Amino acid sequence: MSDDSSSNPAAAPRANAGEEKQKSYHKKATGQALQTVKKHSKDTEIKLFGSCFCPFVQRVWIALEFKGIDYQYIEVDPYAKPKILTDINPRGLVPALKHGDWGCYESTVLLEYLEDLGIGPSLFPKDPRERAFTRLWADHVNRNIVPGFYRLLQAQEQSKQIEFAGELTTEITKLIDASHPQGPFFCGPTLSYVDVSVAPWFLRLSRVLHPYRGWPLADKNSRLGKWLDALESNEATKNTISDDVLYLDSYERYAENRPDTSQVAKAVNAGRSLP
């Protein structure tokens, strides 16, 4: 076991808003992400349809920035399910990507597509075994860390919060133990497929889980702390990050486990795999 995340978070529930007005999800990026949106507002062959608060969108967005691919960012409201989105993904979920007259969706599929285009630096090592190892641990992120994040955030009973915090800690520790010892990224000094896959949720540990569930901030000298710092400092990642209040507001609905929060929230509540 690594000592990077071995202590269970306190999982202290955030105080109820009482009579305060409920916060809602944001419909426009802020901070550095807003500057990136403005920079990529012109019509191009590749178009990313996304929502500023969505971590699945952020995966694809980071990859586009990392690879230096020319693209247009188009903000859409997935709850409104506009036709420009449902024409690509009939379910109306983001991210969705259009390349010329062809469209596709699902973040993991889109990451593979961008890699297959052969533009810019690769997110994978050259060695076939290392590439397989990278895919194996990206799968771990999708199967364990992502749903674990939402189980903890949506849990309303403190006993469940403590239970799910322990489970998420265990799964993050497994990922850390499988990573390059010095890092700072999963495979070493360069951003990889695993980093892009987990980055949105790692970035939300301090922005969402810490204020809502008492998740402890990582020791900056620990392996996890160095990994988080590297993600926060990476240009491709920084270009997709909004101000903290956007995440705090947008995830209140998850923290309160409101009805019809999202397809992801419904799946977590029902004990199903994520959509």
C-alpha positions as CSV (number, residue, x, y, z in Angstrom):
1,M,0.0,0.0,0.0
2,S,1.2,3.5,-0.8
3,D,1.0,6.1,1.8
4,D,-0.2,8.6,-0.8
5,S,-3.9,8.1,0.0
6,S,-3.9,5.5,2.7
7,S,-5.8,7.5,5.3
8,N,-9.5,7.4,4.9
9,P,-11.2,10.8,4.3
10,A,-13.3,12.1,7.1
11,A,-16.3,12.1,4.7
12,A,-17.9,14.8,6.7
13,P,-21.1,15.9,4.9
14,R,-21.3,19.5,3.8
15,A,-23.9,21.5,5.7
16,N,-27.3,21.6,4.1
17,A,-28.2,24.7,2.2
18,G,-31.4,25.1,4.2
19,E,-33.3,27.9,2.7
20,E,-30.5,29.0,0.4
21,K,-31.2,28.8,-3.3
22,Q,-30.0,25.6,-4.9
23,K,-27.1,26.0,-7.2
24,S,-27.2,24.7,-10.7
25,Y,-24.7,23.6,-13.3
26,H,-22.9,26.3,-15.3
27,K,-23.4,26.7,-19.0
28,K,-20.3,28.7,-19.8
29,A,-16.6,28.0,-19.0
30,T,-14.7,30.4,-16.8
31,G,-11.0,31.1,-16.1
32,Q,-8.4,29.6,-18.4
33,A,-11.0,27.3,-20.0
34,L,-13.0,30.3,-21.2
35,Q,-9.9,31.7,-22.9
36,T,-9.4,28.3,-24.6
37,V,-13.1,28.4,-25.7
38,K,-12.6,31.9,-27.3
39,K,-9.4,30.7,-29.0
40,H,-11.2,27.8,-30.5
41,S,-14.5,29.5,-31.5
42,K,-13.9,29.6,-35.2
43,D,-15.4,27.0,-37.6
44,T,-13.1,24.1,-38.2
45,E,-13.3,20.6,-39.6
46,I,-13.2,19.0,-36.2
47,K,-15.8,20.1,-33.7
48,L,-16.0,19.2,-30.0
49,F,-19.5,19.5,-28.5
50,G,-19.1,19.7,-24.8
51,S,-20.3,21.1,-21.5
52,C,-17.8,23.0,-19.3
53,F,-18.5,21.1,-16.1
54,C,-18.4,17.6,-17.6
55,P,-15.3,15.5,-16.8
56,F,-16.0,13.1,-19.7
57,V,-15.8,16.1,-22.1
58,Q,-12.6,17.3,-20.3
59,R,-10.9,14.0,-21.2
60,V,-11.3,14.7,-24.9
61,W,-10.6,18.4,-24.5
62,I,-7.2,17.7,-22.8
63,A,-6.3,15.3,-25.6
64,L,-7.1,17.8,-28.3
65,E,-5.0,20.4,-26.5
66,F,-2.1,18.0,-25.9
67,K,-1.9,16.9,-29.5
68,G,-2.3,20.4,-30.9
69,I,-5.2,19.5,-33.1
70,D,-7.1,22.3,-34.7
71,Y,-10.7,22.1,-33.4
72,Q,-13.8,24.2,-32.6
73,Y,-15.2,24.0,-29.1
74,I,-19.0,24.3,-29.0
75,E,-20.7,24.6,-25.6
76,V,-24.0,22.7,-25.5
77,D,-26.5,22.1,-22.7
78,P,-26.9,18.3,-22.5
79,Y,-30.0,18.6,-20.3
80,A,-31.7,20.5,-23.2
81,K,-30.4,18.0,-25.7
82,P,-30.2,20.3,-28.7
83,K,-30.6,18.9,-32.2
84,I,-26.9,19.6,-33.1
85,L,-26.0,17.2,-30.3
86,T,-28.7,14.5,-30.9
87,D,-27.8,14.5,-34.6
88,I,-24.4,13.0,-33.5
89,N,-25.5,11.1,-30.3
90,P,-29.2,10.2,-30.2
91,R,-29.0,10.0,-26.4
92,G,-27.9,13.6,-26.2
93,L,-24.9,12.9,-24.1
94,V,-21.5,14.7,-24.2
95,P,-18.8,14.6,-25.4
96,A,-19.6,14.4,-29.0
97,L,-17.2,15.0,-31.9
98,K,-17.8,15.8,-35.5
99,H,-15.1,15.5,-38.1
100,G,-16.3,16.7,-41.5
101,D,-19.6,15.0,-42.1
102,W,-18.8,12.1,-39.7
103,G,-19.7,12.1,-36.0
104,C,-19.0,10.0,-33.0
105,Y,-19.3,10.0,-29.2
106,E,-18.2,8.3,-25.9
107,S,-15.0,9.8,-24.3
108,T,-12.9,6.6,-24.5
109,V,-13.8,6.0,-28.1
110,L,-13.0,9.6,-29.0
111,L,-9.6,9.4,-27.2
112,E,-8.8,6.4,-29.4
113,Y,-10.0,8.2,-32.5
114,L,-7.8,11.2,-31.8
115,E,-4.8,8.9,-31.3
116,D,-5.6,7.1,-34.6
117,L,-5.5,10.4,-36.5
118,G,-1.7,10.4,-35.9
119,I,-1.6,14.1,-35.2
120,G,0.7,15.5,-32.6
121,P,2.4,13.6,-29.7
122,S,1.1,10.1,-28.8
123,L,-0.6,9.4,-25.5
124,F,0.8,5.8,-25.6
125,P,4.3,4.4,-25.2
126,K,5.9,2.8,-28.3
127,D,6.4,-0.7,-26.8
128,P,3.3,-2.9,-27.4
129,R,3.4,-4.4,-23.9
130,E,3.6,-0.9,-22.3
131,R,0.7,0.2,-24.5
132,A,-1.4,-2.8,-23.3
133,F,-0.4,-2.0,-19.7
134,T,-1.6,1.6,-20.2
135,R,-4.9,0.4,-21.6
136,L,-5.3,-2.0,-18.6
137,W,-5.0,0.8,-16.1
138,A,-7.2,3.2,-18.1
139,D,-9.8,0.5,-17.8
140,H,-9.2,0.4,-14.0
141,V,-10.0,4.1,-14.0
142,N,-13.2,3.6,-15.8
143,R,-14.4,0.6,-13.9
144,N,-13.4,1.6,-10.4
145,I,-12.2,5.2,-9.8
146,V,-14.9,7.0,-11.9
147,P,-17.9,5.2,-10.4
148,G,-16.3,5.3,-7.0
149,F,-16.0,9.1,-7.2
150,Y,-19.8,9.3,-7.8
151,R,-20.8,6.8,-5.2
152,L,-19.0,8.8,-2.6
153,L,-20.3,12.2,-3.8
154,Q,-23.9,11.0,-4.0
155,A,-24.0,9.1,-0.7
156,Q,-26.2,10.9,1.8
157,E,-25.6,8.8,4.9
158,Q,-22.3,9.4,6.7
159,S,-21.7,5.6,7.2
160,K,-22.0,5.2,3.4
161,Q,-19.7,8.1,2.8
162,I,-17.0,6.6,5.0
163,E,-17.5,3.2,3.3
164,F,-17.2,4.6,-0.2
165,A,-14.4,6.9,0.7
166,G,-12.4,3.9,1.8
167,E,-13.2,2.1,-1.4
168,L,-12.2,5.0,-3.6
169,T,-8.9,5.4,-1.6
170,T,-8.1,1.8,-2.3
171,E,-8.7,2.0,-6.0
172,I,-6.6,5.2,-6.3
173,T,-3.8,3.6,-4.3
174,K,-3.8,0.6,-6.8
175,L,-3.4,3.1,-9.6
176,I,-0.6,4.9,-7.8
177,D,1.2,1.6,-7.1
178,A,1.0,0.7,-10.8
179,S,2.4,4.0,-12.0
180,H,6.0,5.0,-12.7
181,P,7.8,5.4,-9.3
182,Q,9.1,8.8,-10.0
183,G,6.4,10.0,-12.4
184,P,5.2,12.6,-12.2
185,F,2.7,11.1,-14.7
186,F,1.5,7.5,-14.9
187,C,4.2,6.4,-17.4
188,G,6.9,8.9,-16.4
189,P,7.6,12.4,-17.4
190,T,5.0,12.7,-20.2
191,L,1.2,12.9,-20.2
192,S,-0.3,9.5,-21.2
193,Y,-3.7,7.9,-22.0
194,V,-4.1,7.0,-18.3
195,D,-3.4,10.6,-17.2
196,V,-6.0,12.0,-19.6
197,S,-8.5,9.3,-18.5
198,V,-8.2,10.0,-14.8
199,A,-7.3,13.7,-14.8
200,P,-10.8,15.2,-14.7
201,W,-11.6,13.2,-11.5
202,F,-8.2,13.8,-9.9
203,L,-8.8,17.5,-10.5
204,R,-12.2,17.3,-8.8
205,L,-10.8,15.7,-5.6
206,S,-9.9,19.1,-4.3
207,R,-12.6,21.1,-6.1
208,V,-15.6,18.8,-5.4
209,L,-14.9,15.9,-3.0
210,H,-12.9,18.0,-0.5
211,P,-15.6,20.7,0.1
212,Y,-18.6,18.3,-0.2
213,R,-17.2,15.1,1.4
214,G,-14.2,16.2,3.4
215,W,-11.7,14.4,1.1
216,P,-8.2,15.1,2.4
217,L,-5.9,17.2,0.3
218,A,-2.9,15.1,-0.8
219,D,0.6,15.7,0.7
220,K,2.5,17.7,-2.0
221,N,5.5,15.5,-1.4
222,S,3.7,12.2,-1.9
223,R,3.4,10.3,-5.2
224,L,-0.2,11.4,-5.6
225,G,0.6,15.0,-4.6
226,K,3.3,15.2,-7.3
227,W,1.0,13.6,-9.8
228,L,-1.8,16.1,-9.0
229,D,0.7,19.0,-9.2
230,A,1.9,17.8,-12.6
231,L,-1.6,17.7,-13.9
232,E,-2.4,21.2,-12.5
233,S,0.8,22.5,-14.1
234,N,0.4,20.8,-17.5
235,E,-0.6,23.3,-20.3
236,A,-3.0,21.0,-22.0
237,T,-4.8,20.3,-18.7
238,K,-4.7,24.0,-17.5
239,N,-6.3,25.1,-20.7
240,T,-9.5,23.1,-19.9
241,I,-9.9,24.1,-16.2
242,S,-12.5,26.7,-15.1
243,D,-12.6,28.6,-11.8
244,D,-13.3,26.5,-8.7
245,V,-16.8,27.9,-8.2
246,L,-18.0,26.4,-11.5
247,Y,-17.3,22.9,-10.2
248,L,-18.6,23.7,-6.7
249,D,-21.9,25.0,-8.1
250,S,-22.3,22.4,-10.8
251,Y,-21.7,19.4,-8.5
252,E,-24.1,20.5,-5.7
253,R,-26.9,18.6,-7.4
254,Y,-24.7,15.4,-7.2
255,A,-23.8,16.1,-3.5
256,E,-27.4,16.4,-2.6
257,N,-28.3,13.5,-4.9
258,R,-31.2,15.4,-6.5
259,P,-33.6,13.5,-8.7
260,D,-32.8,13.6,-12.5
261,T,-29.3,14.9,-11.9
262,S,-27.8,13.0,-14.8
263,Q,-27.7,9.6,-16.5
264,V,-24.5,8.9,-14.5
265,A,-26.2,9.7,-11.2
266,K,-29.1,7.5,-12.1
267,A,-26.8,4.6,-12.9
268,V,-24.9,5.0,-9.7
269,N,-28.1,5.1,-7.6
270,A,-29.3,1.9,-9.4
271,G,-26.1,0.1,-9.0
272,R,-25.6,-0.2,-12.8
273,S,-22.5,0.4,-14.9
274,L,-22.1,4.0,-16.1
275,P,-23.7,5.0,-19.4
